[in-house]
Amino acid sequence: MAFIKEESEDVKIEETFTVKQEDLQEQTDLFEEYEGSKEEEHHVKIEEKSNLQTDGILKRGDKNRYTCTQCGKSLANKSKLMIHMRIHTGEKPFTCTQCGKSFSQSSYLNLHMRIHTGEKPFTCTQCGKSFSCSSDINRHMRIHTGEKPFTCTQCGKSFSQSSSLNHHMRIHTGEKPFTCTQCGKSFSQSSSLNLHMRIHTGEKPITCTQCGKSFSQSSSLNHHMRIHTGE
């Protein structure tokens, strides 16, 4: 499969996200999260403007640099500025021929294509696990090094991933953004909501290998297993 050649003026992809390789859908979701983090780095909010005219909003800066009048970011040349402006316009001219997902830069599309091709060029020297991008392996290496660079300002607890810190912060803020559509109960994590939904659906996906009895939660199965083990 031929990839779109990197634009000469594309900015370098920052290493800001992690992807769980075994789950295709989760990879896609996390890639969207990665795109969001890139936009946050520019300190701007994406505005849905389909026909924004760049004339009048681009201005020439000192020392032949170009400055975006939307957010004040300074870039080395007009081409880089035009690429940057896609953050504000929402333009995504690079489209995946496999799934139709679009991206603002060709480099993002090339990275996304690894989801379809299964390419994993980055391999951990400690355990041999492979990843599709360098940011994934850098995040993975924290398992081996024990590094936890994300620290809670409220209690000092540290985490290896920023997403884990974000989830943890809900303990302090009391935020419960995931709400059950059946009964209105709210949860701090989506996994807790998914587990709760089994009450309404009656789903019991966890089965005892000894007697075949099914349960909605692994904790219920663990408790049940004492019948067989005599623990």
Accessible surface in RSA format (square Angstrom, percent):
REM  Atomic radii and reference values for relative SASA: ProtOr
REM  Chains: A
REM  Algorithm: Lee & Richards
REM  Probe-radius: 1.40
REM  Slices: 20
REM RES _ NUM      All-atoms   Total-Side   Main-Chain    Non-polar    All polar
REM                ABS   REL    ABS   REL    ABS   REL    ABS   REL    ABS   REL
RES MET A   1   131.32  68.0  53.70  35.5  77.62 184.8  69.03  58.7  62.29  82.5
RES ALA A   2   101.57  93.4  66.24 102.2  35.32  80.4  75.05 105.7  26.51  70.2
RES PHE A   3    87.91  44.0  59.97  37.1  27.94  72.7  63.10  38.3  24.80  71.0
RES ILE A   4    76.74  43.7  67.92  50.6   8.82  21.2  74.41  53.6   2.33   6.3
RES LYS A   5   181.70  88.6 164.12 100.7  17.58  41.9 115.82 104.3  65.88  70.2
RES GLU A   6    87.87  50.4  76.81  58.1  11.06  26.3  54.19 104.8  33.68  27.5
RES GLU A   7    48.31  27.7  35.03  26.5  13.28  31.6  33.04  63.9  15.27  12.5
RES SER A   8   109.53  92.6  66.66  89.0  42.87  98.8  55.91 119.1  53.63  75.1
RES GLU A   9    50.82  29.2  50.52  38.2   0.30   0.7  12.62  24.4  38.20  31.2
RES ASP A  10    22.53  15.8   3.39   3.4  19.14  45.3   3.39   8.0  19.14  19.1
RES VAL A  11    41.92  27.6  35.07  31.7   6.85  16.5  39.67  34.5   2.25   6.1
RES LYS A  12   179.54  87.6 160.33  98.4  19.21  45.7 112.58 101.3  66.96  71.3
RES ILE A  13    43.66  24.8  33.93  25.3   9.73  23.5  34.26  24.7   9.40  25.5
RES GLU A  14    83.41  47.9  81.10  61.4   2.31   5.5  10.04  19.4  73.37  59.9
RES GLU A  15    91.50  52.5  63.48  48.0  28.02  66.7  24.86  48.1  66.64  54.4
RES THR A  16    40.80  29.0  21.31  21.6  19.49  46.5  25.64  34.4  15.16  22.9
RES PHE A  17    11.66   5.8   6.62   4.1   5.04  13.1  10.66   6.5   1.00   2.9
RES THR A  18    32.64  23.2  31.43  31.9   1.21   2.9  17.67  23.7  14.98  22.6
RES VAL A  19    11.81   7.8   6.67   6.0   5.14  12.4   6.70   5.8   5.10  13.8
RES LYS A  20   111.88  54.6 103.49  63.5   8.39  20.0  57.45  51.7  54.43  58.0
RES GLN A  21    12.70   7.1   1.90   1.4  10.81  25.7   0.42   0.9  12.29   9.3
RES GLU A  22   116.71  67.0  78.73  59.6  37.98  90.4  66.10 127.8  50.61  41.3
RES ASP A  23    60.05  42.1  56.31  56.0   3.75   8.9  11.78  27.7  48.27  48.1
RES LEU A  24    97.91  54.5  91.38  65.4   6.53  16.4  91.61  64.3   6.30  17.0
RES GLN A  25   113.62  63.5 110.67  80.9   2.95   7.0  52.15 111.0  61.48  46.6
RES GLU A  26    60.61  34.8  58.44  44.2   2.17   5.2  21.15  40.9  39.45  32.2
RES GLN A  27    12.73   7.1  12.38   9.1   0.35   0.8   0.24   0.5  12.49   9.5
RES THR A  28    28.26  20.1  28.20  28.6   0.05   0.1  19.33  26.0   8.92  13.5
RES ASP A  29    69.42  48.6  63.04  62.7   6.38  15.1  23.87  56.2  45.55  45.4
RES LEU A  30    34.67  19.3  34.66  24.8   0.01   0.0  34.66  24.3   0.01   0.0
RES PHE A  31     4.93   2.5   4.93   3.1   0.00   0.0   4.93   3.0   0.00   0.0
RES GLU A  32    83.49  47.9  74.24  56.2   9.25  22.0  23.88  46.2  59.61  48.7
RES GLU A  33    97.20  55.8  84.80  64.2  12.40  29.5  44.81  86.7  52.39  42.8
RES TYR A  34     0.00   0.0   0.00   0.0   0.00   0.0   0.00   0.0   0.00   0.0
RES GLU A  35    16.36   9.4  15.17  11.5   1.19   2.8   7.87  15.2   8.49   6.9
RES GLY A  36    25.62  31.6   0.00   N/A  25.62  31.6  24.08  66.1   1.55   3.5
RES SER A  37    27.79  23.5  24.12  32.2   3.67   8.5  24.83  52.9   2.96   4.1
RES LYS A  38    13.90   6.8  13.90   8.5   0.00   0.0   6.49   5.8   7.40   7.9
RES GLU A  39    40.53  23.3  40.42  30.6   0.11   0.3  10.07  19.5  30.46  24.9
RES GLU A  40   126.58  72.7 116.89  88.4   9.70  23.1  46.03  89.0  80.55  65.8
RES GLU A  41    73.31  42.1  52.46  39.7  20.86  49.7  42.16  81.5  31.15  25.4
RES HIS A  42    27.78  15.2  19.37  13.5   8.41  21.5  16.03  16.5  11.75  13.7
RES HIS A  43   162.82  89.0 131.64  91.5  31.18  79.8  98.69 101.7  64.13  74.6
RES VAL A  44    27.29  18.0   5.49   5.0  21.80  52.5  14.67  12.7  12.62  34.2
RES LYS A  45   173.01  84.4 159.71  98.0  13.30  31.7 107.53  96.8  65.49  69.8
RES ILE A  46    54.20  30.8  38.61  28.8  15.59  37.6  38.61  27.8  15.59  42.3
RES GLU A  47    63.45  36.4  59.16  44.8   4.29  10.2  25.68  49.7  37.77  30.8
RES GLU A  48   158.00  90.7 125.04  94.6  32.96  78.5  66.06 127.8  91.94  75.1
RES LYS A  49    69.92  34.1  62.47  38.3   7.45  17.7  47.51  42.8  22.41  23.9
RES SER A  50   109.73  92.7  66.24  88.4  43.49 100.2  54.24 115.5  55.49  77.7
RES ASN A  51   124.50  85.9 103.69 100.2  20.81  50.1  35.41  85.2  89.08  86.1
RES LEU A  52    48.76  27.2  25.63  18.3  23.12  58.1  30.90  21.7  17.86  48.1
RES GLN A  53   129.04  72.2 122.40  89.5   6.64  15.8  50.96 108.5  78.08  59.2
RES THR A  54    30.93  22.0  28.77  29.2   2.16   5.1  12.59  16.9  18.35  27.7
RES ASP A  55   127.16  89.1 106.88 106.4  20.28  48.0  37.56  88.4  89.60  89.4
RES GLY A  56    78.16  96.4   0.00   N/A  78.16  96.4  38.75 106.3  39.41  88.3
RES ILE A  57    27.57  15.7  27.15  20.2   0.42   1.0  27.55  19.8   0.02   0.0
RES LEU A  58    37.16  20.7  16.28  11.6  20.88  52.5  16.46  11.6  20.70  55.7
RES LYS A  59   114.69  55.9 109.10  66.9   5.59  13.3  59.51  53.6  55.17  58.8
RES ARG A  60   146.11  61.3 115.66  59.0  30.44  72.5  46.77  63.9  99.33  60.2
RES GLY A  61    22.73  28.0   0.00   N/A  22.73  28.0  13.95  38.3   8.78  19.7
RES ASP A  62   126.91  88.9 113.30 112.8  13.61  32.2  34.02  80.1  92.89  92.6
RES LYS A  63   191.56  93.5 156.11  95.8  35.45  84.4 112.13 100.9  79.44  84.6
RES ASN A  64   104.65  72.2  97.78  94.5   6.86  16.5  19.47  46.9  85.18  82.3
RES ARG A  65    97.21  40.8  97.21  49.6   0.00   0.0  37.56  51.3  59.65  36.1
RES TYR A  66    40.40  18.9  40.40  23.0   0.00   0.0  19.18  14.4  21.22  26.2
RES THR A  67    26.58  18.9  26.58  26.9   0.00   0.0  14.90  20.0  11.67  17.6
RES CYS A  68     0.06   0.0   0.00   0.0   0.06   0.1   0.00   0.0   0.06   0.1
RES THR A  69    61.75  43.9  29.00  29.4  32.75  78.0  32.45  43.6  29.30  44.3
RES GLN A  70    66.62  37.3  31.88  23.3  34.74  82.7   4.51   9.6  62.12  47.1
RES CYS A  71    42.42  32.1   2.20   2.4  40.23  94.5  13.26  33.6  29.16  31.4
RES GLY A  72    49.09  60.5   0.00   N/A  49.09  60.5  27.16  74.5  21.92  49.1
RES LYS A  73    75.68  36.9  66.98  41.1   8.70  20.7  28.28  25.5  47.40  50.5
RES SER A  74    49.05  41.5  34.23  45.7  14.82  34.1  30.08  64.1  18.97  26.6
RES LEU A  75     9.93   5.5   7.65   5.5   2.27   5.7   9.93   7.0   0.00   0.0
RES ALA A  76    48.27  44.4  33.89  52.3  14.38  32.7  34.52  48.6  13.76  36.4
RES ASN A  77    49.74  34.3  49.52  47.9   0.21   0.5  28.70  69.1  21.04  20.3
RES LYS A  78   114.54  55.9 112.98  69.3   1.56   3.7  55.41  49.9  59.14  63.0
RES SER A  79    55.52  46.9  48.33  64.5   7.19  16.6  14.19  30.2  41.34  57.9
RES LYS A  80    62.16  30.3  61.70  37.9   0.46   1.1  12.75  11.5  49.41  52.6
RES LEU A  81     0.00   0.0   0.00   0.0   0.00   0.0   0.00   0.0   0.00   0.0
RES MET A  82    76.00  39.4  71.00  47.0   5.00  11.9  70.90  60.3   5.10   6.8
RES ILE A  83    10.88   6.2   7.95   5.9   2.93   7.1   7.95   5.7   2.93   8.0
RES HIS A  84     8.14   4.5   2.51   1.7   5.64  14.4   8.09   8.3   0.05   0.1
RES MET A  85     3.67   1.9   3.67   2.4   0.00   0.0   3.67   3.1   0.00   0.0
RES ARG A  86    39.01  16.4  35.86  18.3   3.15   7.5   1.88   2.6  37.13  22.5
RES ILE A  87    23.67  13.5  19.98  14.9   3.69   8.9  23.67  17.0   0.00   0.0
RES HIS A  88     3.86   2.1   3.86   2.7   0.00   0.0   1.30   1.3   2.56   3.0
RES THR A  89    23.16  16.5  16.41  16.6   6.76  16.1  15.98  21.5   7.18  10.9
RES GLY A  90    26.32  32.5   0.00   N/A  26.32  32.5   9.01  24.7  17.31  38.8
RES GLU A  91    90.82  52.1  81.39  61.6   9.44  22.5  35.95  69.5  54.87  44.8
RES LYS A  92    92.78  45.3  75.15  46.1  17.63  42.0  34.69  31.2  58.08  61.9
RES PRO A  93    63.14  46.0  26.56  24.2  36.58 133.0  38.43  31.7  24.70 153.5
RES PHE A  94    31.08  15.6  29.16  18.1   1.92   5.0  31.08  18.8   0.00   0.0
RES THR A  95    66.66  47.4  54.33  55.1  12.33  29.4  38.68  52.0  27.98  42.3
RES CYS A  96     2.23   1.7   0.00   0.0   2.23   5.2   0.59   1.5   1.64   1.8
RES THR A  97   126.83  90.2  88.01  89.2  38.81  92.5  83.93 112.7  42.90  64.8
RES GLN A  98   100.03  55.9  63.58  46.5  36.45  86.8   5.42  11.5  94.62  71.8
RES CYS A  99    72.42  54.8  33.17  37.0  39.25  92.3  36.45  92.4  35.97  38.8
RES GLY A 100    46.54  57.4   0.00   N/A  46.54  57.4  25.63  70.3  20.92  46.8
RES LYS A 101    42.86  20.9  33.50  20.6   9.36  22.3  27.08  24.4  15.78  16.8
RES SER A 102    33.26  28.1  26.60  35.5   6.66  15.3  12.97  27.6  20.30  28.4
RES PHE A 103     0.00   0.0   0.00   0.0   0.00   0.0   0.00   0.0   0.00   0.0
RES SER A 104    19.29  16.3  19.29  25.7   0.00   0.0   9.10  19.4  10.18  14.3
RES GLN A 105    14.31   8.0  14.31  10.5   0.00   0.0   0.32   0.7  13.98  10.6
RES SER A 106     0.00   0.0   0.00   0.0   0.00   0.0   0.00   0.0   0.00   0.0
RES SER A 107     7.24   6.1   5.58   7.4   1.67   3.8   5.58  11.9   1.67   2.3
RES TYR A 108     9.86   4.6   9.86   5.6   0.00   0.0   6.09   4.6   3.78   4.7
RES LEU A 109     6.16   3.4   6.16   4.4   0.00   0.0   6.16   4.3   0.00   0.0
RES ASN A 110    24.38  16.8  22.26  21.5   2.12   5.1  15.90  38.3   8.48   8.2
RES LEU A 111    19.44  10.8  13.70   9.8   5.74  14.4  15.06  10.6   4.38  11.8
RES HIS A 112     2.32   1.3   1.56   1.1   0.77   2.0   2.32   2.4   0.00   0.0
RES MET A 113    12.30   6.4  12.30   8.1   0.00   0.0   9.34   7.9   2.96   3.9
RES ARG A 114    55.87  23.5  52.74  26.9   3.13   7.5   0.57   0.8  55.29  33.5
RES ILE A 115    23.75  13.5   9.66   7.2  14.09  34.0  10.98   7.9  12.76  34.6
RES HIS A 116    65.72  35.9  30.44  21.2  35.28  90.3  23.96  24.7  41.77  48.6
RES THR A 117    60.20  42.8  22.12  22.4  38.09  90.8  29.88  40.1  30.32  45.8
RES GLY A 118    46.13  56.9   0.00   N/A  46.13  56.9  29.37  80.6  16.75  37.5
RES GLU A 119    73.62  42.3  63.94  48.4   9.67  23.0  34.36  66.5  39.26  32.1
RES LYS A 120    81.46  39.7  62.48  38.3  18.98  45.2  30.94  27.9  50.52  53.8
RES PRO A 121    66.72  48.6  28.72  26.2  38.00 138.1  40.88  33.8  25.84 160.6
RES PHE A 122    67.25  33.6  64.43  39.9   2.82   7.3  67.25  40.8   0.00   0.0
RES THR A 123    72.15  51.3  56.19  57.0  15.96  38.0  40.11  53.9  32.05  48.4
RES CYS A 124     1.94   1.5   0.00   0.0   1.94   4.6   0.32   0.8   1.61   1.7
RES THR A 125   128.65  91.5  89.66  90.9  39.00  92.9  83.50 112.2  45.16  68.3
RES GLN A 126   118.49  66.3  82.85  60.6  35.64  84.9   7.73  16.5 110.76  84.0
RES CYS A 127    73.06  55.3  33.89  37.8  39.17  92.1  37.29  94.5  35.77  38.6
RES GLY A 128    46.56  57.4   0.00   N/A  46.56  57.4  25.99  71.3  20.57  46.1
RES LYS A 129    89.18  43.5  80.06  49.1   9.12  21.7  45.72  41.2  43.46  46.3
RES SER A 130    33.39  28.2  27.28  36.4   6.11  14.1  11.65  24.8  21.75  30.5
RES PHE A 131     9.85   4.9   9.85   6.1   0.00   0.0   9.85   6.0   0.00   0.0
RES SER A 132     8.01   6.8   8.01  10.7   0.00   0.0   1.56   3.3   6.45   9.0
RES CYS A 133     8.63   6.5   8.54   9.5   0.09   0.2   8.17  20.7   0.46   0.5
RES SER A 134    37.09  31.3  36.11  48.2   0.99   2.3  18.35  39.1  18.74  26.3
RES SER A 135    10.32   8.7   6.18   8.2   4.14   9.5   5.65  12.0   4.67   6.5
RES ASP A 136     1.91   1.3   0.54   0.5   1.37   3.2   0.54   1.3   1.37   1.4
RES ILE A 137    24.76  14.1  24.76  18.4   0.00   0.0  24.76  17.8   0.00   0.0
RES ASN A 138    67.76  46.7  60.32  58.3   7.44  17.9  22.49  54.1  45.27  43.8
RES ARG A 139    28.21  11.8  23.92  12.2   4.30  10.2   4.41   6.0  23.81  14.4
RES HIS A 140    19.61  10.7  13.72   9.5   5.90  15.1  16.26  16.8   3.35   3.9
RES MET A 141    50.79  26.3  50.79  33.6   0.00   0.0  48.04  40.8   2.75   3.6
RES ARG A 142    44.12  18.5  40.35  20.6   3.77   9.0   2.63   3.6  41.49  25.1
RES ILE A 143   132.43  75.4 104.12  77.6  28.31  68.2 112.29  80.9  20.14  54.7
RES HIS A 144    76.39  41.8  39.58  27.5  36.81  94.2  29.17  30.1  47.23  55.0
RES THR A 145    91.41  65.0  53.83  54.6  37.58  89.6  61.00  81.9  30.41  46.0
RES GLY A 146    49.19  60.7   0.00   N/A  49.19  60.7  31.63  86.8  17.56  39.3
RES GLU A 147    92.34  53.0  82.43  62.4   9.91  23.6  35.91  69.5  56.43  46.1
RES LYS A 148   120.89  59.0 103.53  63.5  17.36  41.3  49.23  44.3  71.66  76.3
RES PRO A 149    62.82  45.8  26.11  23.8  36.71 133.5  37.55  31.0  25.27 157.1
RES PHE A 150    55.25  27.6  52.82  32.7   2.43   6.3  55.25  33.5   0.00   0.0
RES THR A 151    67.88  48.3  53.63  54.4  14.25  34.0  38.89  52.2  29.00  43.8
RES CYS A 152     2.22   1.7   0.00   0.0   2.22   5.2   0.55   1.4   1.67   1.8
RES THR A 153   126.65  90.1  88.31  89.5  38.34  91.4  82.62 111.0  44.03  66.6
RES GLN A 154   119.02  66.6  83.10  60.7  35.92  85.5   8.55  18.2 110.47  83.8
RES CYS A 155    73.36  55.5  34.24  38.2  39.13  92.0  37.22  94.3  36.14  39.0
RES GLY A 156    46.12  56.9   0.00   N/A  46.12  56.9  25.88  71.0  20.24  45.3
RES LYS A 157   118.57  57.8 109.42  67.1   9.14  21.8  65.69  59.1  52.87  56.3
RES SER A 158    36.87  31.2  27.39  36.6   9.48  21.8  12.94  27.6  23.92  33.5
RES PHE A 159    27.96  14.0  25.76  16.0   2.19   5.7  27.96  16.9   0.00   0.0
RES SER A 160    36.83  31.1  34.23  45.7   2.60   6.0  10.25  21.8  26.57  37.2
RES GLN A 161    58.32  32.6  58.32  42.6   0.00   0.0   0.95   2.0  57.36  43.5
RES SER A 162    43.02  36.3  42.94  57.3   0.08   0.2  20.72  44.1  22.29  31.2
RES SER A 163    36.17  30.6  34.38  45.9   1.79   4.1  26.13  55.6  10.04  14.1
RES SER A 164    41.12  34.8  35.75  47.7   5.38  12.4  14.09  30.0  27.04  37.9
RES LEU A 165    30.52  17.0  30.52  21.8   0.00   0.0  30.52  21.4   0.00   0.0
RES ASN A 166    89.18  61.5  83.32  80.5   5.85  14.1  20.26  48.8  68.91  66.6
RES HIS A 167    75.73  41.4  72.11  50.1   3.62   9.3  38.59  39.8  37.15  43.2
RES HIS A 168    19.60  10.7  13.96   9.7   5.65  14.4  16.72  17.2   2.89   3.4
RES MET A 169    49.32  25.5  49.32  32.6   0.00   0.0  46.54  39.6   2.78   3.7
RES ARG A 170    41.99  17.6  37.92  19.3   4.07   9.7   2.93   4.0  39.06  23.7
RES ILE A 171   132.92  75.6 104.18  77.6  28.74  69.3 112.09  80.7  20.83  56.5
RES HIS A 172    75.77  41.4  39.24  27.3  36.53  93.4  29.10  30.0  46.67  54.3
RES THR A 173    92.34  65.7  53.83  54.6  38.51  91.8  61.62  82.8  30.73  46.5
RES GLY A 174    49.48  61.0   0.00   N/A  49.48  61.0  31.70  87.0  17.78  39.8
RES GLU A 175    89.84  51.6  80.28  60.7   9.56  22.8  34.88  67.5  54.96  44.9
RES LYS A 176   122.99  60.0 105.21  64.6  17.78  42.3  50.77  45.7  72.22  76.9
RES PRO A 177    63.09  46.0  26.32  24.0  36.76 133.6  37.95  31.3  25.14 156.2
RES PHE A 178    61.13  30.6  58.50  36.2   2.63   6.8  61.13  37.1   0.00   0.0
RES THR A 179    68.30  48.6  54.37  55.1  13.93  33.2  39.09  52.5  29.22  44.2
RES CYS A 180     2.21   1.7   0.00   0.0   2.21   5.2   0.50   1.3   1.71   1.8
RES THR A 181   127.46  90.7  88.52  89.7  38.94  92.8  83.73 112.5  43.73  66.1
RES GLN A 182   118.40  66.2  82.15  60.0  36.25  86.3   7.40  15.7 111.01  84.2
RES CYS A 183    73.30  55.4  33.84  37.7  39.46  92.7  36.82  93.3  36.48  39.3
RES GLY A 184    46.20  57.0   0.00   N/A  46.20  57.0  25.88  71.0  20.33  45.5
RES LYS A 185   118.35  57.7 109.56  67.2   8.79  20.9  65.64  59.1  52.72  56.2
RES SER A 186    36.20  30.6  26.38  35.2   9.82  22.6  12.74  27.1  23.46  32.9
RES PHE A 187    28.78  14.4  26.22  16.2   2.56   6.7  28.78  17.4   0.00   0.0
RES SER A 188    37.38  31.6  34.44  46.0   2.94   6.8  10.30  21.9  27.08  37.9
RES GLN A 189    68.30  38.2  67.86  49.6   0.44   1.0   4.08   8.7  64.22  48.7
RES SER A 190    55.19  46.6  53.43  71.3   1.76   4.1  20.66  44.0  34.53  48.4
RES SER A 191    68.67  58.0  60.35  80.5   8.31  19.2  50.21 106.9  18.45  25.9
RES SER A 192    45.35  38.3  39.13  52.2   6.22  14.3  15.27  32.5  30.07  42.1
RES LEU A 193    29.26  16.3  29.26  20.9   0.00   0.0  29.26  20.5   0.00   0.0
RES ASN A 194    96.30  66.4  89.00  86.0   7.30  17.6  26.66  64.2  69.65  67.3
RES LEU A 195    66.93  37.3  63.66  45.5   3.27   8.2  64.42  45.2   2.51   6.7
RES HIS A 196    20.06  11.0  14.40  10.0   5.66  14.5  17.28  17.8   2.77   3.2
RES MET A 197    47.83  24.8  47.82  31.7   0.01   0.0  45.26  38.5   2.57   3.4
RES ARG A 198    57.78  24.3  54.38  27.7   3.40   8.1   1.90   2.6  55.88  33.9
RES ILE A 199   125.32  71.3  96.88  72.2  28.45  68.6 104.52  75.3  20.80  56.5
RES HIS A 200    75.80  41.4  38.69  26.9  37.11  94.9  28.59  29.5  47.20  54.9
RES THR A 201    91.61  65.2  53.79  54.5  37.82  90.1  60.86  81.7  30.75  46.5
RES GLY A 202    48.72  60.1   0.00   N/A  48.72  60.1  31.28  85.8  17.44  39.0
RES GLU A 203    89.77  51.5  80.53  60.9   9.23  22.0  34.63  67.0  55.14  45.0
RES LYS A 204   124.79  60.9 105.95  65.0  18.84  44.9  51.90  46.7  72.89  77.6
RES PRO A 205    65.94  48.1  28.07  25.6  37.87 137.6  40.56  33.5  25.37 157.7
RES ILE A 206    40.86  23.3  37.91  28.2   2.95   7.1  40.86  29.4   0.00   0.0
RES THR A 207    67.32  47.9  52.52  53.2  14.81  35.3  37.04  49.8  30.28  45.8
RES CYS A 208     2.18   1.6   0.00   0.0   2.18   5.1   0.54   1.4   1.64   1.8
RES THR A 209   127.34  90.6  89.04  90.3  38.30  91.3  82.29 110.5  45.05  68.1
RES GLN A 210   119.45  66.8  83.26  60.8  36.19  86.2   7.58  16.1 111.87  84.8
RES CYS A 211    73.00  55.2  33.90  37.8  39.11  91.9  37.20  94.2  35.81  38.6
RES GLY A 212    45.38  56.0   0.00   N/A  45.38  56.0  25.56  70.2  19.81  44.4
RES LYS A 213   120.16  58.6 110.59  67.9   9.57  22.8  67.48  60.7  52.68  56.1
RES SER A 214    38.24  32.3  29.01  38.7   9.23  21.3  13.25  28.2  24.99  35.0
RES PHE A 215    25.15  12.6  23.20  14.4   1.95   5.1  25.15  15.2   0.00   0.0
RES SER A 216    32.35  27.3  29.82  39.8   2.52   5.8   8.10  17.2  24.25  34.0
RES GLN A 217    64.19  35.9  64.15  46.9   0.04   0.1   3.18   6.8  61.02  46.3
RES SER A 218    66.79  56.4  64.18  85.6   2.61   6.0  31.03  66.1  35.75  50.1
RES SER A 219    66.74  56.4  58.35  77.9   8.39  19.3  49.59 105.6  17.15  24.0
RES SER A 220    46.82  39.6  37.50  50.0   9.32  21.5  18.82  40.1  28.00  39.2
RES LEU A 221    29.65  16.5  29.65  21.2   0.00   0.0  29.65  20.8   0.00   0.0
RES ASN A 222    96.37  66.5  89.15  86.2   7.22  17.4  26.68  64.2  69.69  67.4
RES HIS A 223   119.41  65.3 115.82  80.5   3.59   9.2  77.55  79.9  41.86  48.7
RES HIS A 224    15.58   8.5  12.31   8.6   3.27   8.4  13.48  13.9   2.10   2.4
RES MET A 225    49.32  25.5  49.32  32.6   0.00   0.0  46.27  39.3   3.05   4.0
RES ARG A 226   116.97  49.1 111.68  56.9   5.29  12.6  23.04  31.5  93.93  56.9
RES ILE A 227   129.50  73.7 101.27  75.4  28.22  68.0 108.64  78.2  20.85  56.6
RES HIS A 228    74.43  40.7  38.19  26.5  36.23  92.7  27.97  28.8  46.45  54.1
RES THR A 229    90.78  64.6  52.58  53.3  38.20  91.0  59.91  80.5  30.87  46.7
RES GLY A 230    66.95  82.6   0.00   N/A  66.95  82.6  34.88  95.7  32.07  71.8
RES GLU A 231   159.83  91.8 106.47  80.5  53.36 127.1  69.46 134.4  90.37  73.8
END  Absolute sums over single chains surface
CHAIN  1 A    14410.3      10891.9       3518.4       7349.6       7060.6
END  Absolute sums over all chains
TOTAL         14410.3      10891.9       3518.4       7349.6       7060.6
